[in-house]
Structures are given as C-alpha cells and as structure tokens.
Amino acid sequence: MADMLGIMVTKYENLDHIAGVVKAAKAAGHPVTLFMTDEGVRFTRDPKFQELLKVSGIEFSCCDHSCERVGIHEKTEGISYGSQYNNAGMLHDSARILVF
C-alpha cells in the first residue's frame, strides 16, 4: 500500500512514542505494520504494549529467532511470529519506515 507506515522496533524502550505514532497514523487513516526484532521482541510480553493489539487494522509481526535468543517461548495472540522475511515485506510495502 502506497501510504502504509512501517515501524521496526529493535529496542525495548520508547513504548509511549511507539503507541502515540501508531494511534496517530491510524487516526489519520494510514495502514500500519509493526515488526519487532532484537530486544524489541520483549514487547510481546509487555501488558502495556499488548493494549496496542486492540487497535484494529494494525499488522504485528515478530522475529521468532530473536524471541528464542532472548528466551521468549510463549506466543502472544495477535502477533505473527516469523522471520526477517516479514521485515523485508514491511520494508517493501511501506511508504515510510520508523525505527525505534
């Protein structure tokens, strides 16, 4: 989609900023996709982050290898667990990318 916003999360920080950007983009009518990798996968277990899963129309994906590396073995409903291929798809399909 030409106006999609991609968000790549590599660090386990800045949740308020991430949530604010996601909600603002959705309010402006933009599709949003968010990919977590490296330490950013820790958000999959964060109750405050999981509130974002309730916002409709956002695609969440996560690097399964990064989860294994940091010791996260439980899957969170609403998040697609995959590989850097998911990241590549987000980069290809997004008009703009933000990295946190």
C-alpha positions as CSV (number, residue, x, y, z in Angstrom):
1,M,0.0,0.0,0.0
2,A,1.4,3.3,-1.0
3,D,0.6,5.2,2.3
4,M,1.4,2.4,4.7
5,L,3.6,3.3,7.7
6,G,6.1,0.6,8.7
7,I,7.5,0.6,12.2
8,M,10.5,-1.5,13.1
9,V,11.2,-2.0,16.9
10,T,14.7,-3.1,17.8
11,K,14.9,-1.9,21.4
12,Y,12.7,-2.5,24.4
13,E,12.1,1.2,25.1
14,N,10.0,4.2,23.9
15,L,6.6,2.4,24.3
16,D,4.8,5.7,24.7
17,H,6.2,7.1,21.5
18,I,5.5,3.9,19.6
19,A,1.9,3.8,20.8
20,G,1.5,7.5,20.0
21,V,2.7,7.1,16.5
22,V,0.6,4.0,15.8
23,K,-2.6,5.7,17.1
24,A,-1.9,9.0,15.2
25,A,-1.3,7.1,11.9
26,K,-4.4,5.1,12.4
27,A,-6.4,8.2,13.2
28,A,-5.1,9.8,10.0
29,G,-6.4,6.8,8.1
30,H,-3.0,5.2,7.3
31,P,-2.4,1.4,7.5
32,V,0.3,0.5,9.9
33,T,2.5,-2.6,10.2
34,L,4.9,-3.1,13.1
35,F,7.8,-5.6,13.2
36,M,9.8,-6.4,16.3
37,T,13.3,-7.8,16.3
38,D,16.3,-7.9,18.6
39,E,15.4,-6.6,22.1
40,G,12.2,-5.2,20.7
41,V,10.6,-8.7,20.9
42,R,10.4,-8.2,24.7
43,F,7.3,-6.1,23.9
44,T,5.4,-9.3,23.1
45,R,5.2,-10.0,26.8
46,D,4.5,-6.4,27.9
47,P,0.9,-5.8,29.1
48,K,1.1,-2.1,28.1
49,F,2.2,-3.0,24.6
50,Q,-0.4,-5.6,24.3
51,E,-3.0,-2.9,24.6
52,L,-2.0,-1.8,21.1
53,L,-3.1,-5.2,19.8
54,K,-6.7,-4.0,20.5
55,V,-6.3,-1.2,17.9
56,S,-7.9,-2.5,14.7
57,G,-6.2,-2.6,11.4
58,I,-2.6,-2.9,12.6
59,E,-0.4,-5.8,11.5
60,F,2.0,-7.0,14.1
61,S,4.9,-9.4,13.4
62,C,7.9,-10.5,15.3
63,C,11.2,-12.3,14.6
64,D,10.9,-15.8,16.1
65,H,14.7,-16.2,16.1
66,S,15.1,-13.0,18.3
67,C,12.4,-14.4,20.7
68,E,14.4,-17.6,21.1
69,R,17.6,-15.7,21.6
70,V,16.2,-13.6,24.4
71,G,14.4,-16.5,26.0
72,I,10.8,-15.8,25.0
73,H,9.0,-19.0,24.2
74,E,5.3,-18.2,24.7
75,K,3.4,-16.7,21.7
76,T,1.1,-13.7,22.1
77,E,-2.2,-13.9,20.2
78,G,-2.5,-11.2,17.6
79,I,1.2,-11.2,16.7
80,S,2.5,-13.2,13.7
81,Y,5.8,-14.9,14.5
82,G,8.1,-15.3,11.6
83,S,11.5,-14.2,10.3
84,Q,13.3,-11.3,8.8
85,Y,11.2,-12.1,5.7
86,N,8.4,-10.4,7.5
87,N,10.6,-7.4,7.9
88,A,11.6,-7.4,4.3
89,G,7.9,-7.4,3.3
90,M,7.2,-4.5,5.6
91,L,10.1,-2.5,4.1
92,H,8.9,-3.3,0.6
93,D,5.3,-2.4,1.2
94,S,5.7,0.7,3.3
95,A,5.8,4.3,2.1
96,R,7.7,5.4,5.3
97,I,9.6,3.4,7.9
98,L,10.3,4.5,11.5
99,V,12.8,2.6,13.6
100,F,12.7,2.5,17.4
